[in-house]
Amino acid sequence: MKLSQFKFRLPEELIAQEPAASRDESRMMVVDRRMGEISHHIFKDFINYFDENDVVVLNDTKVFPALLYGNKEKTGARIEVFLLRELNAENKLWDVLVEPARKIRIGNKLYFGDDDSMVAEVIDNTTSRGRTLRFLYDGSHEEFKQALYALGNTPLPAYIKRDPTPADAERYQCIFAEREGAVVAPAAGLHFSRELVTRLEIKGVRKAFITVHSGLGNFREIDVEDLTKHRMDAEQMEASQQLVDTVNAAKDAGHRVCAVGTSVLRGIASAVSMGGHMKTFEGWTNKFIFPPYDFTVATSFLTNFHMPYSTMLMMTAAFGGYELVMRAYEEAIAEKYRFGCYGDAMLII
């Protein structure tokens, strides 16, 4: 497959800038791979496609408030700092992105908060945009993290053309988020309300959790036409024994397994073993999935509508079939479905 095969014209007004009024009342397109049919529903109808002892696999990663606004010493220039991950807890070292990158040099100090209560020093330039910051803070690590996160904002994707609000702190987070570490929300999971999860439980549909700490590599532009030459950024993940046992038992009994989101689909594919089973996995994955790809564990896949040229679109096309998925996207645009993390859902069965 070539990068250019994932080009399509997406009207800007279809990129959702706000979440739906209710989590489970967004629209949902259902794509039937076997019949080649496309139908239109609301997300609450998700429950109708699963029966007792089917398994829905969710990502329980938790997004942390990774976006900071600060000022550079002396000049007072406004600097945007995006926290990627903590490198060293003892020394308070963080891997970050800064904008505008050209204004930041090793040795510069950055001040955060209305009273400049948080100070960081640039100690390394790791990439053209990346930096290593050392935060200067007297106090315990727990107190430092609380103070840092109190200054942070919800790290909305760049295609959302507004500043994050307090409401985003709740809506850009799945209701089952538990394990902190992501800077990108597993968007397909955002559609699940507590009421819908309860109804699934009453019906006997089983939940299982994988942890994939989604990073900005999902949004990094692909700069090669030949997709075999693209390298994904690695993401930390864990497939637990409990998850593996639940999924493998369902597979052996002939039940459905639904992967909720591209992070879950990639995580499952990174922990696959023989015969359509999973094995435990803890570590990092940089698996890049594009057509053609043989999925042996998940029998259905829930995802959102993605941007042109994106790795998430490529993974969706790998699961649903390139021609069918691209036809579904044409129909989604004609029917004015909402795209992006706050947009509508697609269920591929």
N, C-alpha and C positions, 0 to 999 in steps of 0.2 A: 504493500500500500504506500501511496505517496501523500505527502502533506496536503497538496493541492486538491486531493479528493475530498477533503473535509472543509472546503470553502462553501459557505452559503451566505446569502444576504439576510442579515438580521436587522429589522427595523429597530432603531434605538428605543422607541416607545414600548417595545415588548420586553425590555430588560427591567424586571421588577425592582423598584426602588424601595418598596415597603412590603412587609409581610402581609399575607391575607388576614382578614379580620379574625378568623378562627383557624387554628392550626390544621384541623382536619376538614376544612371546607374549601380548600383550593381545588382546582380542577385536576382530573387524573385521566390521562390517555392510556388505554389498554391496548397493547400490541400483541396479537396472537401469532407466534412464529409459525405454528403448524398450518394454520388456515390463511396466513398472510393478511389478516383482517385488523382494522383499526376501529376502536369504538371510544366513546367519550362519556366520562363519569365525573363524580366528585370523589374526593379522597376517602370519605367515609365508606365508600363502596369497596375499599380494599379488603374488608373482612369477608366479602362474598366469594373471594377467590381462594380461600384457605379453609381447611377442615381440621377436625380434631387430630392432634399429634403431628400436624405439619409444623415446621420450624421457621421462625422469622429471626434472622441473624442481624443484630444491631450493633453499631459502634458506640461504646460507652465512653469515648474520649470526651474531655471537657475543655472547652476553649477558655484560655485565660486572657485578661485584658491587655493585649500585647502592644497596643498603639499608644505611644507617649508623644506629647508635644513639649518641646523644651526650647531653651535659648542658649546660644553660644556665648561664651565669656567675651567680655570687652565689646564686641559688636552688637550683641543682643539679637542677632539674626535668629529667626524662628527655624527650628530644626524638628523634623518629624523622625522619630525613632521607632522602629518596628522590632520588638523583641522576638527573636526566633527560638532560642533555647538557652538554658543555663548551662554554662561550661564547667564552672567550678563554684560550688556553694560556699566553701570556706573563704575564698578570695572575692566572692561576688562578681564573678566574670560572666558576661553574657555575649552571645553571638547575636548581632543585630544588623539591620539594614538602616541606613540613614538617607534622608532626602532634605536638601540637595547635597549629594555626596561630595561634590567638588569643593564645598566650603569646609570640609572637615579634615583635619590632619591629626597625626599622632601627637599626643600631648595636649590637644585641645580639651578644655573642660566644658561640660554641658550642664545646665541648671534646669530643674524641673519643679513644678508646683508654683502656686501664686507667691509663696514666700521663699522660693529657691531652696526648699528644704532638702531636696534630693540632688546630689551632685554625682556626676560620672566623668571619668577621664578616658579618653581614647588611647588605648595602648597598642593596637595593632590594626593594620589594614589587610584584611584577608582576601578580599576580592575588589573589583572596581567599585562596588557599592557596599560591600559588607565591611563590618568593623567588629573589633572586640572592645567592649566597654568594661571598665572596672568601676563599680559603684562604691562611693566613699560613704560609709554608713556605720555609725557606732551603735551596736545593739545586736541582738540575737538574729540568727538567720530567719526565724519565723517572723520577728518584728519587721525585718527588712522586707520580706516578701509582702507582708500586709501593707506596708507603706508604699512599696513600689506599685502593687496592684491597685491601691487606692487612687493613684495618679493615672492609671491606665484607662484606655477606652477600648470598646469592642472593635476588633480588627476586621471591619467589613471589607469585602473585596473591592478592588479599585473601580469595577464597573458600576458600583453604587455611588452615584455622584452627589453625596451629601455627607455631612459629618455624623458620626454615630451619636445616638441619643441614649438616655437611661433605659428606654424601652427595649433597645437592641440588646442590652445585657441579658435580658430574659428570652427574647425571641430568637436570637442567634445562638441558641443553646438547646440541645435536645432535652426533653424532660427526664430522660434516664442517664444524662451525662454524669459521670462519677470520677473519672480518672484524668486529672489535669495534665495537659501537655500539647494540645492542638492550637494552632493559630488559624485554622480553617475549619468551620463547622461541617460535620457530615450532613449535608443539606437534605438528603432524602429523609433522614430521621426527624427533621424539623416538623414534618407533617403529622406526627403522632401526638395525639392529645391523650390526657389521662383517661378520658371516657372511652376512647377507641381502644386503648391498651387493655382496659378492664373488660370490654366486650370481647376482645380476642381471647383473654384468659378464660372467660366464662364459656366460650365456644370450645376451649381445649387446645387452641393454637399455642404452641410453646415458644417462649422467647429464649434466645441464646445471645451472649455478648462476646464480641471480639474487641480488642483495643488497637486502634490505629491512630497515632497522633499525626493528623494530617498537617502538612506544611505547605509553604508557598510554591513548592515545585509543581503543584497542580496547576498553577497559573503562569508558570514560566513559559515564555514563548519558545516554540520549537523552531530552530533556525536551520534545519536540514530538510530537504525534500524527501530523501530516503529515510523512512521511519526506523529502519533497522539501525541507523546511526545515532538516534536520539538516546540520551541517557537520563533517566529520571533521578531526581534527588531522593536520597534514602529517607525513609520514615520509620520511626520506632513503632513496634507492634508486639502484641502478645495474643496467641491463641492458646487458651487454657485447657486443662484436661476436662473440665466440666463442659466447655464448648464442644470439644472434640467428641466426647462421649454422646452428647445430645444429638449432634449432627450425624454421627456415624450410625447411631441407633435408628434415626429417622430414615436414613438412606437404606439401611438393611431391611426396614419394614415397608419400603416403597412409598414413603411419604414425601411431600414437597419440602424443599429447602429454598427459602427466599433470601437473597442477599440484599440488604437495604443500603444502597449507596455504593459509589465506586470505590470508596476506601474499604468497605467490607468485601466487595468482590475481589479486589487486589489482595487483601489480607488472606482470604480463603485460598486464593490461587497460590499464595506464598507458603501455605501450610498444607498443601495437598499431598496425599500419598497414593498408593496403588488402589485401583478398583473403586474410584469415586469416593474415597474416604479422606478424612483429615488426620493430621498428626499435630502434636503440640509444637509450638514455635514461640520463641522469645528472642527478639533481636531487632535487626533492621532489614527492611525490604526496599529494593529499588526496581521492583518488577514493573515493566512497561507493557501494557496489554493493548494490542491493536489487531484488526482482522488479518488473517484468520486465526482463531484461537479456540481450542477445545476445552470447554468448561465441563468438568466432570462431577462437581459437587452441587453447585447451585442449579436449581431447576427453574427459578424465576428471579427477576431482578427489578428492584424499584430504584428509580433515579429521577433527577430533575432534568430540565432542558438546558443544555450547555452551550457555551460560546463556540463560534466557528474556530476551527484549527485546534481545539482544546484536547488534552489527553483524555478528559472525561467523555467527550463525544466519541473518541476512538474506541474507548472501552465499551461504551454502549453499543456501537456498531459491531464490535467483536461478538457481543452476546446476542444481539437481536438479528444480526445479518446486515451487511452494509446497505444493500439496496432497500430493504424494508425499513431500516431506521432512517435513512435519508428521505424516503417517501413520507415517513411519519413526521419528520421535521418540516417538510413542505406543508403538510396538512396542519401542523401546529401553528405555523406562521399564518396560514390562511384563516385559521380559526381563532387567531389572536391569543394563543396560550402565552403565559408569562414565563420568561426565561430567567435563569440564574438561581442563586441560593434561596431567594425569597419568592421564587416562581412556582409554577405548577409541576405536577409529577407525571412520570411515565412508568407504567408497570408492564414489563415484558414477560409474557407467560409462554 
